[in-house]
Amino acid sequence: MLRRIDEAARYVPLERLALSPQCGFASTEAGNLLTEDEQWRKLELVVDTARKAWS
């Protein structure tokens, strides 16, 4: 993810970029088969990545 952020920052200033945790989470009523623990781990990954990219 950090490489993708760096790539995007070549075209858009870093302060205008953001991470979206939508991918891998349910966006329909049927949803995705994720446990609560798996969902928390995905969110932790987003937070950790954001800290590395924007610190």
N, C-alpha and C positions, 0 to 999 in steps of 0.2 A: 504494500500500500504506500509506503514511503516513496518508492520510486515513481509511482503514479502521481503522487502529490507533487514531487519535484518536476515531473514532466508537465503537469498542468500549470505549474507556477512559471513555466517559460512563456506561457501565453496570457495568464491572468495573475495579477499580484496575489501573493500568498494570503494576504489579509482579506481577500475577497473569496477565498475558497473555503469549503466546509466538507465535513464527512457526513454521510447519510447512512444510518444503519438499516435502511429499508430492505436491502438485499438479504435474503435469508430469513426474513420475518414474514409472517402472514399478512398478505394484502388482500386476501379474499376470505370469504366465510369458511371455506374448506381448510384454509391454513396450511401450515407446514408442520411436519412431525418433529417438533423440537421440545425437549424437556425444559423446565424452568431453569435448570442449571446451565444448559446449553445456551439459552437466551441471555443469561447473565454473563457468561463467558464471552459471547459476541459483543455485548455492550462494553465489557472491560477491555476488549481488544480495541474498540473504537476510541475509548478514553486514552488508553496507553499510546495509541498511534497519534492521536491529536496532541498529546503532551510532547511527543518527540518531534512532531512536525512544526509545532507553533511555539516551541520554547527557545 
